[in-house]
C-alpha cells in the first residue's frame, strides 16, 4: 500500500482529486497527504527496523509488552531522526503546495501565477519572498524541535 501511495506523483493525485471533488483545498490536501504519507510511512518503518536489537531484547526479557517496547525501546532511539525527516518532508510539502497551486488549486503559487499573468512583477517578488520566508521559518522550527529531542 505504501509503495502505491509513493508511486504516483502529487501532481497526478492533484489532477485526480480535482477531477473527482473539484477545485478545493481538500483536493490539494489529499494530493499531498497520500504520496507524502507513503514516503513517511516507508522511511519511518525503515528507521524503526534499523534500531539496535539489544535494548529491545532486554525490554522483552524484562516482560515489556509490544507497545511498551515500541514506546520505551524504539521511539527514544529514533525520535530525533523521525522528527527531523518529518519536518523536512513538511518543508517539501509546503514548496510542493506552491507548485501545485499553479495548476489552479489556489494558494501562494496561484497568486504568483496571477501576478505573472498580469505582469505585476513586484507582487511576484513579494510572494516569492514570503515563500522563502515560510521555508526558513519551518527550518528554524525544525531545528528547535531537533534540539529539544536531542537533549
Residue frames relative to the residue before (quaternion, step in Angstrom):
aa qw qx qy qz dx dy dz
X 1.0000 0.0000 0.0000 0.0000 0.00 0.00 0.00
X 0.6650 0.4966 -0.3110 0.4631 3.59 0.92 -0.87
X 0.6254 0.5412 -0.3348 0.4515 3.57 1.07 -0.70
X 0.6418 0.5107 -0.3152 0.4774 3.58 1.02 -0.78
X 0.6497 0.5226 -0.3157 0.4530 3.56 0.96 -0.87
X 0.7102 0.4574 -0.2534 0.4714 3.57 0.99 -0.85
X 0.6180 0.6153 -0.3389 0.3530 3.57 1.10 -0.69
X 0.7267 0.3943 -0.2288 0.5139 3.59 1.09 -0.64
X 0.4576 -0.7073 0.4764 0.2518 3.57 -0.78 1.09
X 0.6167 -0.5945 0.3769 0.3524 3.55 -1.14 0.68
X 0.6061 0.5437 -0.3691 0.4481 3.61 1.10 -0.51
X 0.6265 0.5090 -0.3353 0.4858 3.59 1.07 -0.69
X 0.6282 0.5120 -0.3315 0.4831 3.59 0.98 -0.81
X 0.6340 0.5337 -0.3355 0.4479 3.59 0.97 -0.83
X 0.6642 0.4905 -0.3172 0.4665 3.60 0.87 -0.86
X 0.6431 0.5212 -0.3258 0.4568 3.59 0.99 -0.80
X 0.7109 0.4479 -0.2697 0.4704 3.58 0.87 -0.90
X 0.6073 0.5239 -0.3630 0.4743 3.60 1.05 -0.61
X 0.6574 0.5044 -0.3109 0.4655 3.59 1.00 -0.79
X 0.7410 0.4242 -0.2392 0.4623 3.59 1.00 -0.75
X 0.8242 0.1850 -0.1005 0.5257 3.64 0.88 -0.79
X 0.5677 -0.6248 0.3735 0.3846 3.58 1.26 0.05
X 0.6593 -0.4839 0.3928 0.4206 3.52 -1.38 0.04
X 0.3193 0.7214 -0.5563 0.2610 3.54 -0.35 1.23
X 0.6385 -0.5163 0.3887 0.4180 3.57 -1.22 0.30
X 0.5944 0.5806 -0.3712 0.4146 3.60 1.11 -0.59
X 0.6014 0.5514 -0.3606 0.4520 3.59 1.06 -0.67
X 0.6748 0.4823 -0.2905 0.4771 3.58 0.95 -0.87
X 0.6444 0.5259 -0.3263 0.4492 3.58 0.94 -0.87
X 0.6866 0.4695 -0.2857 0.4758 3.58 0.85 -0.94
X 0.6537 0.5316 -0.3160 0.4362 3.58 0.97 -0.86
X 0.6941 0.4244 -0.2736 0.5131 3.59 1.10 -0.58
X 0.6599 0.5469 -0.3194 0.4042 3.59 0.94 -0.87
X 0.6600 0.5334 -0.3315 0.4123 3.60 0.91 -0.81
X 0.7476 0.3679 -0.2761 0.4791 3.68 0.55 -0.91
X 0.6537 0.5009 -0.3313 0.4604 3.59 0.99 -0.72
X 0.6116 0.5360 -0.3459 0.4680 3.60 1.09 -0.64
X 0.6518 0.5123 -0.3070 0.4675 3.57 1.01 -0.81
X 0.6502 0.5079 -0.3098 0.4726 3.56 0.99 -0.85
X 0.6796 0.4860 -0.2951 0.4635 3.57 0.86 -0.96
X 0.6366 0.5356 -0.3319 0.4446 3.59 0.96 -0.82
X 0.6723 0.4970 -0.2931 0.4638 3.56 0.93 -0.88
X 0.6828 0.4800 -0.2900 0.4683 3.59 0.86 -0.95
X 0.6620 0.5002 -0.3154 0.4605 3.60 0.92 -0.86
X 0.6293 0.5222 -0.3379 0.4660 3.60 1.00 -0.75
X 0.6516 0.5041 -0.3138 0.4721 3.59 0.98 -0.81
X 0.6391 0.5207 -0.3290 0.4607 3.60 0.98 -0.80
X 0.6842 0.4840 -0.2900 0.4621 3.58 0.92 -0.89
X 0.6409 0.5177 -0.3258 0.4639 3.60 1.10 -0.63
X 0.6907 0.4954 -0.2752 0.4492 3.59 1.11 -0.65
X 0.4171 0.7001 -0.4772 0.3291 3.60 1.26 0.09
X 0.5241 -0.6233 0.4677 0.3437 3.63 -0.95 0.80
X 0.4357 -0.7519 0.4455 0.2156 3.56 -0.87 0.98
X 0.5033 0.6718 -0.4325 0.3290 3.62 1.14 -0.33
X 0.6993 0.4366 -0.3073 0.4753 3.67 0.75 -0.86
X 0.6243 0.5416 -0.3403 0.4484 3.58 1.07 -0.70
X 0.6580 0.4954 -0.3059 0.4775 3.57 0.96 -0.87
X 0.6299 0.5308 -0.3354 0.4571 3.59 1.02 -0.76
X 0.6538 0.4988 -0.3178 0.4719 3.59 0.97 -0.77
X 0.6429 0.5086 -0.3226 0.4732 3.60 0.98 -0.82
X 0.6489 0.5210 -0.3124 0.4582 3.57 0.98 -0.86
X 0.6801 0.4804 -0.2821 0.4766 3.57 1.07 -0.73
X 0.6066 -0.6036 0.3391 0.3907 3.59 1.28 0.00
X 0.3849 0.7299 -0.4867 0.2868 3.60 1.19 0.33
X 0.4603 -0.6612 0.5184 0.2866 3.55 -1.11 0.73
X 0.6957 -0.4525 0.3381 0.4437 3.57 -1.28 0.12
X 0.6503 0.5043 -0.3144 0.4732 3.59 0.96 -0.83
X 0.6580 0.4953 -0.3123 0.4735 3.60 0.94 -0.83
X 0.6274 0.5288 -0.3312 0.4659 3.58 1.05 -0.75
X 0.6493 0.4977 -0.3123 0.4829 3.58 0.99 -0.82
X 0.7090 0.4882 -0.2615 0.4366 3.57 0.83 -1.03
X 0.8043 0.2955 -0.1343 0.4977 3.59 0.84 -0.97
X 0.7190 0.4254 -0.2551 0.4869 3.61 1.20 -0.29
X 0.7676 0.3701 -0.1977 0.4845 3.56 0.63 -1.14
X 0.7293 0.4938 -0.2733 0.3867 3.57 0.61 -1.15
X 0.6515 0.5013 -0.3629 0.4388 3.67 0.83 -0.68
X 0.6542 0.5218 -0.3153 0.4476 3.57 1.08 -0.66
X 0.8038 0.2989 -0.1363 0.4959 3.60 0.93 -0.87
X 0.3872 0.7624 -0.4659 0.2275 3.63 1.21 -0.07
X 0.6790 0.4819 -0.3026 0.4639 3.60 0.86 -0.89
X 0.6627 0.4987 -0.3074 0.4665 3.60 0.96 -0.82
X 0.6451 0.5128 -0.3186 0.4683 3.58 0.98 -0.84
X 0.6623 0.4992 -0.3072 0.4668 3.58 0.91 -0.89
X 0.6504 0.5253 -0.3136 0.4502 3.56 0.92 -0.91
X 0.7071 0.4485 -0.2747 0.4727 3.57 0.81 -0.95
X 0.6237 0.5334 -0.3450 0.4555 3.61 1.01 -0.72
X 0.6648 0.4867 -0.3064 0.4768 3.58 0.96 -0.81
X 0.6158 0.5330 -0.3454 0.4663 3.59 1.05 -0.69
X 0.6812 0.4695 -0.2916 0.4801 3.59 0.91 -0.89
X 0.5955 0.5439 -0.3638 0.4660 3.60 1.12 -0.59
X 0.6329 0.5194 -0.3174 0.4785 3.57 1.01 -0.84
X 0.6476 0.5049 -0.3117 0.4781 3.59 0.99 -0.81
X 0.6457 0.5218 -0.3194 0.4569 3.59 1.01 -0.78
X 0.6183 0.5282 -0.3467 0.4675 3.59 1.04 -0.71
X 0.6662 0.4809 -0.3043 0.4820 3.58 0.92 -0.86
X 0.6572 0.5085 -0.3116 0.4610 3.59 0.97 -0.83
X 0.6250 0.5354 -0.3514 0.4463 3.58 1.02 -0.69
X 0.6250 0.5162 -0.3429 0.4748 3.58 1.06 -0.64
X 0.6550 0.4894 -0.3115 0.4842 3.59 0.99 -0.77
X 0.6661 0.5082 -0.3100 0.4494 3.59 0.91 -0.87
X 0.6331 0.5373 -0.3546 0.4298 3.57 1.02 -0.59
X 0.5125 0.6129 -0.4270 0.4235 3.59 1.26 -0.14
X 0.6688 0.4828 -0.3123 0.4712 3.62 1.13 -0.50
X 0.6949 -0.5333 0.2547 0.4097 3.58 1.23 0.27
X 0.4600 0.6946 -0.4555 0.3138 3.59 1.18 0.11
X 0.5299 -0.6142 0.4215 0.4053 3.59 1.10 -0.52
X 0.5345 0.6173 -0.4638 0.3436 3.53 -1.22 0.39
X 0.7946 -0.3242 0.2292 0.4593 3.51 -1.33 -0.25
X 0.6544 0.5127 -0.3136 0.4588 3.59 0.95 -0.80
X 0.6201 0.5322 -0.3349 0.4691 3.57 1.09 -0.70
X 0.6463 0.5059 -0.3151 0.4765 3.57 1.01 -0.78
X 0.6187 0.5241 -0.3364 0.4789 3.58 1.07 -0.73
X 0.6534 0.5169 -0.3080 0.4594 3.58 0.95 -0.89
X 0.6495 0.5060 -0.3200 0.4688 3.61 0.94 -0.84
X 0.6661 0.4979 -0.3025 0.4657 3.57 0.94 -0.86
X 0.6320 0.5153 -0.3290 0.4763 3.59 1.05 -0.72
X 0.6537 0.5185 -0.3150 0.4523 3.58 0.96 -0.86
X 0.7258 0.4125 -0.2267 0.5017 3.58 1.06 -0.77
X 0.4156 -0.7341 0.4347 0.3154 3.59 1.35 0.06
X 0.3978 0.6763 -0.5027 0.3629 3.57 1.04 0.83
X 0.1018 -0.8598 0.4992 0.0345 3.53 0.43 1.25
X 0.5826 0.5611 -0.3924 0.4379 3.60 1.10 -0.49
X 0.6387 0.5003 -0.3266 0.4848 3.61 1.06 -0.66
X 0.6082 0.5558 -0.3515 0.4445 3.58 1.02 -0.79
X 0.6829 0.4776 -0.2903 0.4703 3.58 0.87 -0.94
X 0.6184 0.5309 -0.3481 0.4632 3.60 1.06 -0.66
X 0.6753 0.4797 -0.2950 0.4764 3.58 0.90 -0.90
X 0.6372 0.5161 -0.3282 0.4689 3.59 1.01 -0.76
X 0.6134 0.5444 -0.3364 0.4628 3.57 1.05 -0.80
X 0.7023 0.4593 -0.2819 0.4652 3.60 0.86 -0.90
X 0.5985 0.5357 -0.3659 0.4700 3.59 1.11 -0.52
X 0.6574 0.4850 -0.3011 0.4919 3.59 0.94 -0.87
X 0.6404 0.5239 -0.3205 0.4612 3.59 0.97 -0.83
X 0.6377 0.5257 -0.3233 0.4611 3.58 0.99 -0.81
X 0.6573 0.4944 -0.3071 0.4787 3.59 0.96 -0.83
X 0.6395 0.5152 -0.3248 0.4692 3.61 1.01 -0.77
X 0.6444 0.5119 -0.3200 0.4693 3.60 0.98 -0.81
X 0.6486 0.5023 -0.3184 0.4749 3.59 0.95 -0.83
X 0.6426 0.5181 -0.3200 0.4649 3.59 0.99 -0.79
X 0.6505 0.4981 -0.3157 0.4786 3.61 0.97 -0.81
X 0.6306 0.5232 -0.3238 0.4730 3.58 1.01 -0.81
X 0.6407 0.5251 -0.3125 0.4650 3.57 0.99 -0.85
X 0.6508 0.5105 -0.3160 0.4647 3.59 0.94 -0.84
X 0.6394 0.5186 -0.3257 0.4649 3.60 0.98 -0.79
X 0.6595 0.5016 -0.3110 0.4655 3.60 0.92 -0.86
X 0.6570 0.5067 -0.3161 0.4601 3.59 0.94 -0.84
X 0.6385 0.5199 -0.3315 0.4605 3.60 0.99 -0.78
X 0.6570 0.5091 -0.3139 0.4589 3.59 0.96 -0.83
X 0.7047 0.4672 -0.2720 0.4595 3.58 0.96 -0.82
X 0.6760 0.4974 -0.3095 0.4470 3.59 1.08 -0.54
X 0.5751 0.5896 -0.3836 0.4177 3.60 1.22 -0.25
